[in-house]
Amino acid sequence: MHSSGSAAPPAGLGLGLVFPVRKDEITQAPTARQRFLDTAFRKTCYTFAWLTVALVAAIVIRIFVAAVPAMRSLGFGFLTGRIWDANAGNYGILGEIWGTLYTSILAIIGGSLFGVAAAIFLSEGFLSTAVFGVLKKLNLHLNPIAKTLPDQVERVLKELIELLAAIPSVVYGLWGIFVVIPLIRPYCDWLHSKLGWMPFFSTDLSGPGVLPAVLVLSIMILPTITAISRDALVAVPPKLRMAAYGLGATRWESIFAVILPTASRGIFGGIVLAFGRALGETMALAMLVGNSNQIKLSLFSPANTLSALLANNFPEAGPKEVGILMYAALVLLAITLAVNIVGAFILQRASLLHAE
């Protein structure tokens, strides 16, 4: 007795008859050469990745080993001392720790404000819109050559901002000494005379100080924040903007309520990266910060940073001083590592909250 229903396909009927194979499709297994190249490429990537980890570990171990004698002799008093006098044998880096954190935090505040603003300006096409408006008033907006001008001007501005990262730090330092300090000194003196009762303006600007160093450092980290923030803003799906417009939001309301919150993780990542750059900046701060072990809130007083301390003292350091400077370098490395760990934790936490 035969069962009812459709007949079963004949035995030996392959999938190739149901899904015909075209000649231009790849259906063969990888060749021995392809497998060899794939394996070699994979192992090369693994090798360089582990070499990077090994290089970082070797640097940390080398600094730690060189700093061990100074750590034993100076202990934690090295971190709380305020005097650095090699002739008297007094070594303390609390002023340098304060100067490093103080200048970096102020610089990251200023750099973040201008960097994110520049990223919004570039990603939203404000410049190209303005240039197009000028061309339209001149009745040149339909010209085949002139109509490409808005995009070209915006591209030039983007490249100019990124070009700031290619300028050597010593050039920034010279520019700060001969341009920035003479330019801001009259205003700083006026603030000191009128608002000298405030801790931030309690001293006058006699030359290098915190404020010139912060201004120059803000410009130095600007390309990092701008480039990463712009990429994060451009990556926001256009449908979110259109949905905001559909709900009646204006352009600026959609930027502040939709675009920026969506891109906030990428922007924060750029800020953390720039903060790490600010903590380790050496030559410009060594020329502009004043190299004075002071712990003050005044923006016009001289200060010192760990990187500037290392740059200024290493050329004339003896065997004992080298170990002490390695101790200071280890502290700077720990601060930078702590900043990156905290930044990664915040980003991971934000990702989890966003997923929920």
C-alpha positions in Angstrom: 0.0 0.0 0.0 1.5 3.3 -1.2 1.3 6.4 1.0 -0.4 9.4 -0.5 1.1 12.7 -1.2 3.9 14.0 -3.4 6.4 11.5 -4.5 9.9 11.7 -3.0 12.7 12.9 -5.2 14.7 10.3 -6.9 17.7 9.0 -5.1 20.9 10.7 -6.2 19.2 14.0 -7.0 21.8 16.5 -5.8 21.4 20.0 -4.6 23.1 21.2 -7.8 19.9 20.3 -9.7 17.7 22.3 -7.3 20.2 25.2 -6.9 22.1 25.3 -10.2 25.8 26.4 -9.9 27.0 29.1 -12.2 30.4 29.0 -13.8 31.4 32.4 -12.4 30.8 31.4 -8.8 33.5 30.2 -6.4 32.7 26.6 -5.6 36.1 25.0 -5.1 38.0 24.6 -1.9 41.0 26.8 -1.1 44.1 25.7 -2.8 47.3 24.8 -0.9 48.8 28.2 -1.7 45.8 30.1 -0.5 45.7 28.1 2.8 49.5 28.8 3.2 49.1 32.5 2.7 46.1 32.6 5.0 47.9 30.8 7.8 51.1 32.9 7.3 49.1 36.2 7.4 47.2 35.1 10.6 50.4 34.1 12.3 52.2 37.3 11.3 49.3 39.4 12.8 49.5 37.4 16.0 53.3 37.7 16.1 53.2 41.5 15.7 50.4 41.8 18.2 52.3 39.9 20.9 55.5 41.8 20.0 53.7 45.0 20.8 52.6 43.6 24.2 56.2 42.4 24.8 57.6 45.8 23.9 55.3 47.6 26.3 56.1 45.1 29.0 59.9 45.4 28.4 59.7 49.2 28.7 57.7 49.0 31.9 60.1 46.4 33.4 63.2 48.4 32.3 61.8 51.6 34.0 60.8 49.7 37.1 64.1 47.9 37.5 66.0 51.2 37.1 63.7 52.9 39.6 63.9 50.2 42.4 67.0 51.7 44.1 65.3 55.1 44.3 62.1 53.6 45.5 63.9 51.9 48.3 65.8 54.9 49.4 63.1 57.6 49.0 59.9 55.6 49.5 56.6 57.4 49.3 58.1 60.6 50.6 59.2 61.1 47.0 55.5 61.5 46.0 54.7 64.0 48.8 57.8 66.1 48.8 57.6 69.6 47.2 61.4 70.4 46.9 63.6 69.2 44.0 67.2 70.2 44.9 69.8 67.8 43.6 72.6 69.7 45.3 71.0 69.2 48.8 69.8 65.7 48.0 66.1 66.6 48.4 63.8 65.1 45.8 60.0 65.4 45.7 57.6 65.5 42.8 54.3 66.5 44.4 54.5 69.9 42.6 55.2 68.1 39.3 52.3 65.7 39.8 50.0 68.7 40.5 51.3 70.6 37.5 50.9 67.6 35.2 47.3 67.0 36.2 46.4 70.7 36.5 47.6 71.7 33.0 46.3 68.5 31.4 42.8 68.9 32.9 42.6 72.6 31.9 43.9 71.8 28.4 41.4 69.0 27.9 38.5 71.2 28.9 39.5 73.9 26.4 40.5 71.4 23.7 37.3 69.4 24.1 35.1 72.5 23.8 36.8 73.8 20.7 37.4 70.3 19.3 33.8 69.1 19.5 32.6 72.5 18.2 34.9 72.1 15.2 33.7 68.6 14.7 30.1 69.7 14.6 31.0 72.5 12.3 32.7 70.1 9.8 30.2 67.2 10.1 27.1 69.4 9.7 28.4 71.2 6.6 28.0 74.7 8.0 31.0 76.0 6.1 30.0 74.5 2.8 26.5 75.9 3.3 27.9 79.4 3.9 30.2 79.2 0.8 27.2 78.0 -1.3 25.2 81.0 0.0 27.9 83.4 -1.1 28.1 81.7 -4.5 24.3 81.9 -4.9 24.4 85.7 -4.2 27.0 86.1 -6.8 25.0 83.9 -9.2 27.8 81.4 -9.5 26.2 78.4 -7.8 25.4 76.8 -11.2 28.9 77.2 -12.5 30.5 73.8 -13.1 33.7 74.9 -11.5 32.4 77.1 -8.7 29.8 74.6 -7.5 32.6 72.3 -6.3 34.0 75.1 -4.2 32.0 74.5 -1.0 33.2 70.9 -0.6 36.7 71.9 -1.4 36.8 74.7 1.2 35.4 72.3 3.8 38.0 69.7 2.9 40.8 72.3 3.2 39.7 73.3 6.7 39.6 69.7 7.8 43.1 69.1 6.5 44.4 72.3 8.1 43.1 71.2 11.5 44.7 67.8 11.1 47.9 69.4 10.0 48.2 70.9 13.5 49.2 67.4 14.7 52.2 67.5 12.3 53.8 70.6 13.8 56.8 69.7 16.2 56.2 70.5 19.8 59.3 72.6 20.0 57.8 74.9 17.3 54.7 75.2 19.5 57.0 76.1 22.4 58.7 78.9 20.4 55.4 80.2 19.2 54.1 80.3 22.8 57.2 82.2 24.0 57.3 84.8 21.2 53.6 85.2 20.4 51.2 83.8 23.0 52.9 85.2 26.1 53.3 88.8 24.8 49.8 88.7 23.4 48.0 87.6 26.6 50.2 89.4 29.2 48.3 92.8 29.2 45.0 91.0 29.7 46.5 88.8 32.5 47.9 91.9 34.2 44.5 93.5 34.0 42.8 90.4 35.5 45.4 90.3 38.3 44.8 94.0 39.1 41.0 93.8 39.1 40.4 90.2 40.3 43.6 89.5 42.2 41.5 88.4 45.2 40.5 85.3 43.3 42.8 82.3 43.5 42.9 81.8 39.8 44.3 85.4 39.3 46.3 85.8 42.5 49.7 86.3 40.7 50.8 88.3 37.7 52.1 86.7 34.5 55.8 87.5 34.5 56.7 85.1 31.7 56.1 81.4 31.3 53.3 80.0 33.4 50.3 77.8 33.5 48.0 79.7 31.2 50.4 79.9 28.2 51.2 76.2 28.6 47.5 75.4 28.7 46.6 77.5 25.7 49.3 75.9 23.6 48.5 72.4 24.9 44.8 72.9 24.0 45.8 73.6 20.4 48.2 70.6 20.3 45.4 68.1 21.3 42.8 69.8 19.1 43.4 67.7 16.0 42.9 64.4 17.9 39.6 65.5 19.5 38.3 67.0 16.3 39.2 64.1 14.0 37.8 61.4 16.2 34.7 63.4 17.2 33.9 64.2 13.5 34.2 60.5 12.6 31.8 59.6 15.4 29.3 62.3 14.3 29.4 61.3 10.7 28.8 57.6 11.7 25.4 58.5 13.2 22.7 56.9 11.0 20.9 59.6 9.0 17.5 58.0 9.9 17.9 59.3 13.5 18.2 62.8 12.2 15.2 62.4 9.9 13.2 60.9 12.8 14.0 63.9 15.0 12.9 66.2 12.2 9.7 64.2 11.8 9.0 64.8 15.5 9.3 68.5 15.0 12.9 69.1 16.2 14.9 71.9 14.8 18.4 71.4 13.4 20.1 72.4 16.6 17.7 70.4 18.7 18.5 67.3 16.7 22.2 68.0 17.1 22.1 68.3 20.9 19.3 65.8 21.6 20.0 63.1 19.1 23.4 63.4 17.2 25.7 64.2 20.1 24.2 61.7 22.6 24.5 58.9 19.9 28.1 59.8 19.1 29.0 60.5 22.8 31.0 57.2 23.2 33.2 58.0 20.2 33.7 61.6 21.3 34.6 60.5 24.8 37.2 58.0 23.4 38.8 60.9 21.5 38.9 63.0 24.6 40.6 60.2 26.6 43.1 59.7 23.9 43.9 63.5 23.8 44.1 63.5 27.6 46.8 60.9 27.4 48.6 63.0 24.8 48.4 66.0 27.1 49.8 64.1 30.1 52.9 63.1 28.2 53.6 66.3 26.3 57.2 67.4 27.0 59.0 70.0 25.0 56.3 72.6 24.7 55.5 72.5 28.4 59.2 72.5 29.3 59.5 75.8 27.5 56.2 77.4 28.6 55.2 76.1 32.1 58.0 77.8 34.0 59.7 74.8 35.6 58.9 75.9 39.2 57.8 73.5 42.0 54.8 75.4 43.1 51.3 74.2 43.9 48.9 77.1 43.2 45.6 77.6 41.5 46.8 80.7 39.9 46.7 80.5 36.1 49.6 83.0 35.9 52.0 81.4 38.2 54.9 79.1 36.9 54.6 75.4 37.6 56.3 72.2 36.5 55.3 68.8 35.0 56.7 65.3 35.2 57.6 65.2 31.5 59.3 68.6 31.7 61.2 67.5 34.8 62.5 64.5 32.9 63.5 66.5 29.9 65.3 69.1 31.8 67.2 66.9 34.2 68.2 63.8 32.2 71.0 65.4 30.2 73.1 66.2 33.3 71.9 63.3 35.5 74.4 61.0 37.2 73.8 57.3 38.0 71.9 58.2 41.2 69.8 60.9 39.5 68.9 58.5 36.7 67.3 56.1 39.1 65.3 59.0 40.7 64.2 60.2 37.3 63.1 56.7 36.4 61.0 56.7 39.6 59.4 59.9 38.4 58.9 58.3 34.9 57.2 55.3 36.6 54.8 57.7 38.3 54.0 59.4 35.0 53.4 56.0 33.4 51.1 55.0 36.3 49.1 58.2 35.9 48.7 57.7 32.2 47.8 54.1 32.6 45.2 55.0 35.3 43.6 57.5 32.9 43.3 55.0 30.1 41.9 52.3 32.5 39.3 54.7 33.8 38.4 55.9 30.3 38.0 52.3 29.1 35.8 51.5 32.1 33.6 54.4 31.5 33.3 53.5 27.8 32.4 49.9 28.6 29.9 51.0 31.2 28.3 53.4 28.7 28.1 50.6 26.2 26.4 48.3 28.6 23.9 51.0 29.6 23.2 51.7 25.9 22.6 48.0 25.2 20.1 47.8 28.0 
